[in-house]
Amino acid sequence: MKTVYVIVVAVIAVAMITLGLLAYQQASPTRTVTLNGAGATFPFPLIDKWAAEYHKIKPNVKVNYQSIGSGGGIQQHIEKTVFFAASDAPLTEAQAAKAPNTLHIPITIGGVVPIYNIPGIQKGLKFTGEILADIYLGKITKWNDPRLAAINPGVDLPDKEIVVVHRSDGSGTTFVWTSYLSCVSQEWREKVGRGTSVNWPIGLGAKGNEGVAATVQQTPYSIGYVEFTYAKKNNLTYGYVQNAAGEFIEPSIESFAKAAEYAAITLPKGDESWSKVSIIESIVNNTRARGAYPITSFSYFLVYKELNVLPNMDEETARALVEFLWWAIHDGQGYASDLHYVPLPPSVVAHNEETIRMITYNGQQLLK
């Protein structure tokens, strides 16, 4: 039976709980074990931090995560060339059919933000969802367009062409961005739609959140979209986006947490379909969601329920993987806030615990 979780998120790190200690109280592997993973750039700063911190606890375990985009991570998961993948987009029904018995494990909550490079204009330029959609559709072509000027009084917007930048690779960040545009613009929904890869009407392509950030930095009068951490760590100027309550919201862990707080989400069991799970869709029309940043999303680990389907997996590596997953959803959440992600709320942690307990090797449960 599915359980409805109303996500209530504090903006502080989830406190370490007794069960979280389990991952590193158990015996370390008898040899060096490398846990190979790949996928989303959205959570890469957090996963990279986890890899470093977990290695201090378990010196015999190395987490090797390649930030190649959600599309690439999903493909490697389907091809069984990695032990775990990360994606900001849950598997579609078609992808799930190619990777049966995949588990979805939410690992963090973050936001995708519009970034821009307009000489002389700092952060805080205001956007509506409809305006962002029309910029990416090529219908709004200049920064001093009357619709932008009307919601940014007092800002000297230049009479310059807007250079649109988007992801060139299969991307969960793109999935989050296009999911939002599909919710707020019927024309976008009908002409482009949502996905990790779409047929962009206009724009320059760049690989990864890193590539989009760099391209916008180097291109005057450009606009792009990245996960919030990349905007902060690269000192990029970013915009405020109007929510359903009519507020122009600054992206922050506080406003992402507010979005999650207002999102009444039905989380399927870990081994069921997650294709319909969306914080964005849950709050996009919620006029009571004050303070909520509208382009907010989960990011997921994708893992096979039965690990012996992976050709290079053995029992010791399987056990090390499960222990790392358990640590990530407990103690690992303590590193989220400093990197501008929202720690998982207790209800989602409990849900993940049930999912991780499903994981087996040769039919034997790895975590009691």
Stockholm file with secondary structure:
# STOCKHOLM 1.0

chainA/1-368         MKTVYVIVVAVIAVAMITLGLLAYQQASPTRTVTLNGAGATFPFPLIDKWAAEYHKIKPNVKVNYQSIGSGGGIQQHIEKTVFFAASDAPLTEAQAAKAPNTLHIPITIGGVVPIYNIPGIQKGLKFTGEILADIYLGKITKWNDPRLAAINPGVDLPDKEIVVVHRSDGSGTTFVWTSYLSCVSQEWREKVGRGTSVNWPIGLGAKGNEGVAATVQQTPYSIGYVEFTYAKKNNLTYGYVQNAAGEFIEPSIESFAKAAEYAAITLPKGDESWSKVSIIESIVNNTRARGAYPITSFSYFLVYKELNVLPNMDEETARALVEFLWWAIHDGQGYASDLHYVPLPPSVVAHNEETIRMITYNGQQLLK
#=GR chainA/1-368 SS CCEEEECCCCSSCCCCCGGGGHHHHSCCCSSCEEEEEEECSTTHHHHHHHHHHHHHHCTTEEEEEEECCHHHHHHHHHHTCSSEEEESSCCCHHHHHHSTTEEEEEEEEEEEEEEEECTTCCSCCEECHHHHHHHHHTSCCBTTCHHHHHHSTTCCCCSCBCEEEEESSCCHHHHHHHHHHHHHCHHHHHHTCCSSSCCCSSCEEESHHHHHHHHHHHSTTEEEEEEHHHHHHTTCEECEEECTTSCEECCSHHHHHHHHHHCEEEECCTTSCCTTCCHHHHHTTCTTCTTCCSSEEEEEEEEESBGGGSTTCCHHHHHHHHHHHHHHHTGGGGGTGGGTCBCCCHHHHHHHHHHHTTCEETTEESCC
#=GC SS_cons         CCEEEECCCCSSCCCCCGGGGHHHHSCCCSSCEEEEEEECSTTHHHHHHHHHHHHHHCTTEEEEEEECCHHHHHHHHHHTCSSEEEESSCCCHHHHHHSTTEEEEEEEEEEEEEEEECTTCCSCCEECHHHHHHHHHTSCCBTTCHHHHHHSTTCCCCSCBCEEEEESSCCHHHHHHHHHHHHHCHHHHHHTCCSSSCCCSSCEEESHHHHHHHHHHHSTTEEEEEEHHHHHHTTCEECEEECTTSCEECCSHHHHHHHHHHCEEEECCTTSCCTTCCHHHHHTTCTTCTTCCSSEEEEEEEEESBGGGSTTCCHHHHHHHHHHHHHHHTGGGGGTGGGTCBCCCHHHHHHHHHHHTTCEETTEESCC
//
